[in-house]
Amino acid sequence: MELNFVKEETYNDAVTYRLSEHYEEILKELGEDPKREGLLKTPERVAKAMQYMTHGYGLNPDDLINQAIFHQEYSEMVIVKDIEVYSMCEHHMLPFFGKAHVAYIPEGKIVGLSKIPRVVDAYARRLQVQERLTIEIRDCIQRTLNPKGVAVVIECAHMCMQMRGVQKQNSVTTSSAFTGLFLNNDATRKEFINLVQAKLH
């Protein structure tokens, strides 16, 4: 069976052109020749890559959740774990990447499960620090669903630590943020941590 999959990416031509000019100048300042064969299209490629890696600025995470809210009497913990995270440190504009684990305890409303990874991506695809990213995801879910509690844990490796600076290759940064029952109830928080660590699949 033939699959007719077409990957579509759209870019602002004016932004691409302006960024390309800047990246050409950056290559010159670094001592490179932007006219040599291997670099001829590099400024344009980087301009498009940067637009894609920061496309979260054009997304409204609240809207992503609000379009898929359902009324459901379910009051147990809902967890989406091992969500891939790709972001860029705002200090050096180098990547950091890893996984996010997100849970909430509904209060009469649930959200389509695919929306939680989309919220993570919407905030991650901006210039970020991991601590703020963790809080933004937590607050978005709390604000839109008003659940009994939200828990977010993010584990990431940071290229600004591995490629430069202290150059610690195996370091991982973990950040967490909680509201409601996850914040005030030790048993609930422990259950979340245990479920995140469990290999159930």
CORNORWO-V756449 format. One record per pair of residues at least 12 apart in sequence whose C-alpha atoms are under 10 Angstrom apart, sorted by the first residue. I is the first residue (numbers start at 1). J is the second residue. Records with the same first field share a line. If there is no record, write none. Layout:
I=J / J
This chain:
9=48 / 52
10=48 / 51 / 52
11=47 / 48 / 49 / 51 / 52 / 55
12=48 / 51
13=47 / 48
15=47 / 48 / 51
16=43 / 44 / 45 / 46 / 47 / 48 / 49 / 50 / 51
17=43 / 44 / 47 / 48
18=43 / 44 / 47
19=43 / 44 / 45 / 46 / 47 / 48 / 50 / 51
20=41 / 42 / 43 / 44 / 45 / 46 / 47 / 48
21=43 / 44 / 47
22=43 / 47
23=42 / 43 / 44 / 45 / 46 / 47
24=39 / 40 / 41 / 42 / 43 / 44 / 46
25=43
26=43
27=39 / 42 / 43
50=125 / 126
51=125 / 126
52=125 / 126
53=86 / 87 / 88 / 95 / 124 / 125 / 126 / 127
54=87 / 88 / 122 / 123 / 124 / 125 / 126 / 127 / 128
55=121 / 122 / 123 / 124 / 125 / 126
56=118 / 119 / 120 / 121 / 122 / 123 / 124 / 125 / 126 / 127
57=122 / 123 / 124 / 125 / 126 / 127
58=122 / 125 / 126
59=118 / 119 / 121 / 122 / 123 / 125
60=119 / 122 / 123
61=115 / 116 / 118 / 119 / 120 / 121 / 122 / 123 / 136 / 137 / 140 / 141 / 144
62=119 / 122 / 139 / 140 / 141 / 143 / 144 / 145
63=115 / 119 / 140 / 144
64=111 / 112 / 114 / 115 / 116 / 118 / 119 / 122 / 144
65=110 / 111 / 112 / 113 / 114 / 115 / 116 / 118 / 119 / 140 / 141 / 144 / 145
66=111 / 112 / 115 / 144 / 145
67=111 / 112 / 115
68=110 / 111 / 112 / 113 / 114 / 115
69=109 / 110 / 111 / 112 / 113 / 115 / 144 / 145
70=108 / 109 / 110 / 111 / 112 / 145
71=106 / 107 / 108 / 109 / 110 / 111
72=106 / 107 / 108 / 109 / 110 / 111
73=106 / 107 / 108 / 109 / 110
74=105 / 106 / 107 / 108 / 109 / 110
75=104 / 105 / 106 / 107 / 108 / 109 / 110 / 147 / 148
76=104 / 105 / 106 / 107 / 148
77=103 / 104 / 105 / 106 / 148 / 149 / 150 / 151 / 188 / 191 / 192
78=102 / 103 / 104 / 105 / 106 / 110 / 111 / 113 / 150 / 192
79=101 / 102 / 103 / 104 / 105 / 113 / 116 / 150 / 151 / 152 / 192 / 195 / 196
80=100 / 101 / 102 / 103 / 104 / 113 / 114 / 116 / 117 / 152 / 196
81=99 / 100 / 101 / 102 / 103 / 116 / 117 / 152 / 153 / 154 / 195 / 196 / 197
82=98 / 99 / 100 / 101 / 102 / 117 / 153 / 154 / 155 / 196
83=98 / 99 / 100 / 101 / 102 / 116 / 117 / 118 / 120 / 121 / 154
84=97 / 98 / 99 / 100 / 101 / 117 / 120 / 121 / 124 / 154 / 155 / 156
85=97 / 98 / 99 / 100 / 117 / 120 / 121 / 123 / 124 / 125 / 154 / 155 / 156
86=98 / 99 / 120 / 121 / 124 / 125 / 126 / 156
87=121 / 123 / 124 / 125 / 126 / 127 / 128 / 129 / 130 / 133 / 156 / 158
88=124 / 125 / 126 / 127 / 128 / 129 / 130 / 158 / 159 / 160
89=124 / 126 / 127 / 128 / 129 / 130 / 158 / 159 / 160
90=126 / 127 / 128 / 129 / 130
91=127 / 128 / 129 / 160
92=127 / 159 / 160 / 164
93=127 / 128 / 159 / 160
94=127 / 158 / 159 / 160 / 161 / 163 / 164
95=127 / 128 / 156 / 157 / 158 / 159 / 160
96=124 / 128 / 129 / 130 / 155 / 156 / 157 / 158 / 159 / 160 / 161 / 162 / 172 / 173
97=124 / 130 / 154 / 155 / 156 / 157 / 158 / 159 / 172
98=154 / 155 / 156 / 157 / 158 / 172 / 173 / 174
99=120 / 153 / 154 / 155 / 156 / 157 / 174
100=117 / 120 / 134 / 137 / 152 / 153 / 154 / 155 / 156 / 174 / 175 / 176 / 196
101=116 / 117 / 120 / 151 / 152 / 153 / 154 / 155 / 176 / 192 / 193 / 195 / 196 / 197
102=116 / 117 / 120 / 134 / 137 / 138 / 141 / 150 / 151 / 152 / 153 / 154 / 176 / 177 / 178 / 192 / 196
103=116 / 138 / 141 / 149 / 150 / 151 / 152 / 153 / 178 / 182 / 192 / 196
104=138 / 141 / 142 / 145 / 146 / 147 / 148 / 149 / 150 / 151 / 152 / 178 / 179 / 180 / 181 / 182 / 192
105=145 / 146 / 147 / 148 / 149 / 150 / 151 / 180 / 181 / 182 / 188
106=145 / 146 / 147 / 148 / 149 / 150
107=145 / 146 / 147 / 148 / 149
108=145 / 146 / 147 / 148
109=144 / 145 / 146 / 147
110=145 / 146 / 147
111=141 / 144 / 145
116=137 / 140 / 141
117=137
119=136 / 137 / 138 / 140 / 141
120=133 / 134 / 136 / 137 / 138 / 140
121=133 / 137
122=137
123=136 / 137 / 140
124=136 / 137
130=154 / 155 / 156 / 158 / 173 / 174 / 175 / 176
131=154 / 173 / 174 / 175 / 176 / 177
132=175 / 177
133=152 / 154 / 175 / 176 / 177
134=151 / 152 / 153 / 154 / 174 / 175 / 176 / 177 / 178
135=151 / 152 / 153 / 175 / 176 / 177 / 178
136=152 / 177
137=150 / 151 / 152 / 153 / 177
138=150 / 151 / 152 / 153 / 176 / 177 / 178 / 179
139=151 / 152 / 177 / 178 / 179
142=178 / 179 / 180
146=180
147=179 / 180 / 181
148=179 / 180 / 181 / 182
149=178 / 179 / 180 / 181 / 182 / 183 / 184 / 185 / 188 / 189
150=177 / 178 / 179 / 180 / 181 / 182 / 183 / 189
151=176 / 177 / 178 / 179 / 180 / 181 / 182 / 183 / 188 / 189 / 192 / 193
152=175 / 176 / 177 / 178 / 179 / 182 / 192
153=174 / 175 / 176 / 177 / 178 / 192 / 193 / 196
154=172 / 173 / 174 / 175 / 176 / 177
155=172 / 173 / 174 / 175 / 176
156=171 / 172 / 173 / 174 / 175
157=169 / 170 / 171 / 172 / 173 / 174
158=170 / 171 / 172 / 173
